[in-house]
């Protein structure tokens, strides 16, 4: 028999996809995932879609708010440290903050986990991070996708994405339309880089330092500092929205403080930021000095220690700041809204 006449037999597993590993991962996570379910969740794990009962109590004109995101090259640090239990928290919290900026509270989250060769232990750690953050944010993890794609990723690597859906009363959507000149900018501290700027941070730091190197000014190793969890601001900020003092919220991600905050500022207005109103955390100083990063790039790339900006009615700013402090926050009065001609005249 010639080679062309021979029957070639190749199984799916031999091609690189292990269905048994996927089933093992589901077995490991199902109890944890179910622990995030609220009474609104109608479908168990394994259905072709997640089912969520759309009843919203005292919300008379509910508007659904959604956001989708990833973790970016922070995953490269996770791979180098073989630390996988926090990146899921990063992703959930990032998405929660995005819809909080619209005035919404989360309802449910769905994830996408893709890898070249599925390691059930690693997958379990990642998804346990989703579970932990979903419970902390009172959001249900109602579904997800695990994709094993041989040849798409380097050995031991994976990628993550997630979608969150929340709800807000239509009349309470934060659109920025109420913003006026004189409104106060109040910043809330970040816990580190959050999930943005890691390509620049890695280029600046990891060509010179070991990820396990300890830095006195950081109080920890470089890897631990880079892996600090992207925090959620939901518990501190959402209850304050009922004060009707917050005109808009800016989640500081890629684009920095100015770039993200200007997204919610109406035409004809600008912002004046006092860049000396808070102490820039040591990690950002280390990135800048080690990498020789220009100040403009630092401001456009990183949150520089401020993870969320509230734009507040000046007459009520003191009340909001006091309320934040009672919630163990450390708010920073960091600027104000100005008329556009003032910004063009050089006001920074």
N, C-alpha and C positions, 0 to 999 in steps of 0.2 A: 504494500500500500504506500503511495507517495505521501509526502507531507501535506499536500493540498487536499488529500482524501481523508486525512486523519481528523477525528473529531476532537477539538480542543475543549476541555472542560475547566471552567474557572468559576469558583463560587464568589458570592458577594463579599464574603469575609476575606478571601484571597485577593480580591480587588481592593481591599482596604477598608471596607465598611463592616463593622461588627454590630449586628443587630442585638446580639446578646448583651453587649456592653451598654447599649442604650436602654434596654429593659432593666438592667441592673441599676442604672442611674435613676430611673423612675422609681424603682423599689426603694432606693435609699432616701429619696426626697419627698415621697408622697405624704408622709405624716406631717412633715414640716410645712409643706405647702398648704395642706388642709387647715393647719393652725392659723393661717392668715384669713380664712374665709369668714365673711360676715353673713348675716341672715339674707343678704341680697344675692349671694352666690348660689346659683341653681344647678351648676354642672360640676361633676367631680373630674379629677384628672383622667385623661384618656379620651375625652370627647373631642370632636373635630372643631369645636369652638367653645369659647368661654361664655357662659350665660350669667348675666347680672340684671337683677330686677331693678327697673328704673323707677323707684319711688323715693322721693326726696323730702319727705316730711313737711316742714314749714317753708320750703322753697316754692314760691308760687309760679315763677317763670324761670325754670331751670335752664341753664345754658351749659352744655358739655364743653369742657376745655381739654385739649389733648396736647401732648408733646412727645417727641421721640429724640433719642440721643444715644451716644456711645460713651466709652471711657477714654478713647484715644490712646496715645502712646504711653500713658501711665501704665498700660498693660506690660510694656517692655520692662519696667521696673519690677512689676509683680513676677514676671517670668524669671528675672535675674535673681530675685530673692526667694523664689519658690513659695510665694505667699499669695494665696488665692481667696481667702475668706473675707476680704474687705472690698474688693472691686465691685462686687454686687451691690454693696451699700452705697458706694460712690455713685453708681448709676441710678439707683432708685432716688436717692436724695437730690441728685442733680435734676431729675425730671420733676420731682415734687416742688423744688424751688422755682422751676420754670413756670408751672401753672399757678403757683402762689403769686407770682408777679402779675397775674391777671385777676387775682382775688379769689382763686378757686382752692378748694380742698380736694384731696385725692379720693377716688373711689376704687379704682383697680389698676393693676400693672401687669404687663405681659413682656416676656423677655425672649431674646434670640441669642443662643450660645452656639458658636460654630468653631469647629476644630478639624485638624487633619486626621488625627487618630484619637478617639475618645478614651480618656482615662476617667472611669467613673468616680474615683476619689477626688480628682481635681474638679470635675463637674459638680460634685456634691458640695465642695467647699464654696464654689462660686455661687451656687443657687442658695446655699444657706445664708450667704450675704444678702441676696434678694429677700429671703424670708425675714431675716432680722430687721432690715430697714422697712419692709412693708408693715410689719407689726408695729414698729416704732411710729410710723406715720399713719397708722390706722387705714391701711390700704390693702386690698385683697390681691394676692398673686393668683390670677384666675387661669393662666395658661402660659405656654411658652413653646419654643421650638429648639430642639437640639439637632444640629446638622453636623454630620461627619463627612468631610470632603477631602479625601486623600489628594495630596499634591497642592492643595490650596494654601496651606500654612506650614511654616517650619515646625519641626518636631518639638512638641511640648508647648506650642503656642495656640492661642485661640483668639476669637474676637467676640465682643458683646455689643448688643444694642437692646434698647428697651423702649416701650411705649407706655405712657401713663394717661389715664382719663380721669378727670375731676369734674366738679360741678360748682357753679356760682349762680346766685340770683342775678337775673339780667340787669337789674337796676344797680347792682353792686360791682359790676365789672370795672376793673381798674384800667381805664383807657388812656389816662393822661390828660383828658380834656379839661379837667378841673385845675390843672397846674397854672399858677400865676407867678409873675415876677415877685420875688420876695420869699417864695416858699423855701423851706430849709431842707438841705440834704443831710440825712443822718445815716451813717454807715454802721454796719454790724460786722464784727471781726470774722475773718475766714479762719479755717484751721490749717491752712497751708496753700499749696497751689490749687487745691480742689481737683478738677479734672481738665485743666487747660494750661497750655504753655510747656508741656513736657518735652516736646521736640527741641525747643530752645534750651530748656533746663538741662536736658541730657547732654546736648552738645557742649554746653558751657562747663558742666561739672564732671561728667563721667569719663571724659578723655584725660582728666588729670587725677581724679580721686577714685578710690575704691568705694563701692556701694556700701561696704561694711565699715568704712572709716568713721571714727567717732570725732565729733566736733564739739568743743566746749561751748561755743556760742549757740549751737543748736540744742545742746543738752541731750543729744541722742546721736545715733549713726545717721549718715547721709540717707541711706535707704529708708530708715524709719521715718525721717522727716519728709521724704518724698512720697511716702505711702500713707500719710495722714489722711483720714477719711474726709471726703467732701461732705460737710455737715448739712443737715436740714435746718431750715429756719421756721418751719411750719408752727411748731408749738409756741414759739416766742412771738411770732408776728400775726398769725391768723386771728387770735382773739382780739387783737388791737384794732382790726379793721372796722369793728362795730363802733369805734369812736368817731368815725367819719372825718378823720383828720389826715389820713394817708391818701394823697392824691395819685400816687403811682409808686411802683416798685421796680427796681432794676436788679436783676440777677447778674452778677459780675462774672462773665465767662470769657471766651475768646473775644478780643477787642478791648478788654480792659475797662476801667471805671468810666472814662469819658465816652468811649464808643458804645457801651451798653446803655448808659444812662441817657444819652442823646436819642436813643431809639424811642423813648417815651415822652420826649419833650416836644410840645407843639411848635409849629412853625412860628417864627418871630421871637422865640425865646432861646436862651442858651443857659449854660451853667458855669458858675465860677467855683473852682475846687481849691481848697486850701490843702496843698499836698504835704504840709507840715503839721496838720491837725492830729496826726497819729504817728506812732513810731513804726517804721517799716520793719517787719519781722526779719530776723537774721538770715533766714533761708534766701530771701530775695536779695539781700545785700551780698550774700555769698555768690549767688548766680551772677550778679552784675560785676563784681570785682574780679571774679575768676575768669569769666568769659569776656570781659571788656565790653559788656552790652551797653549800647547807648541808652540814655535815659528815656528817649522817645520810644524806643523798642520795649523797654521795661513797662512803660505805661500802656502801650498798645497790646501787650501780650499777656500780662499777669494781673491778678487782682490786687497785688501789693499789700495784702493783709485785710482788705475789705471785700467781703463776699456778697453782701446785699446792701443796696442803697434804698432808703425810704425817702420819698419826696413828700414833705409834710407842710400843712398849713402853718405858717409862722406863728399864728396866735395860739395854736395847740401843740406846738413843738415841745414845750416844757412838759406837758402832760404825757405825751408819748414817750419822751426820753425817760421820765420817772417810771412809767409803766414797764418799759424795757428793763430798767435796772432792777425792778422788783422781780423780774423773771431771770435774774442772774446774767443778763446781757451786759456788755460794755459798749454802749452806743457812742459814736463819735460824731459830733456836729462838724461837718467837713466841707460845707459850702452852701451855696444858695442858687436859686434860679434868677437869671438876669434877663433883661431885654437884649435882643439880638445885637443892637448897635453897640451895647457895652462890651459884648464879647468881641466884636470886630475891632473895637478900639484897643484890644490887647488885654482885656481882663481875663485872667486865667483861674 
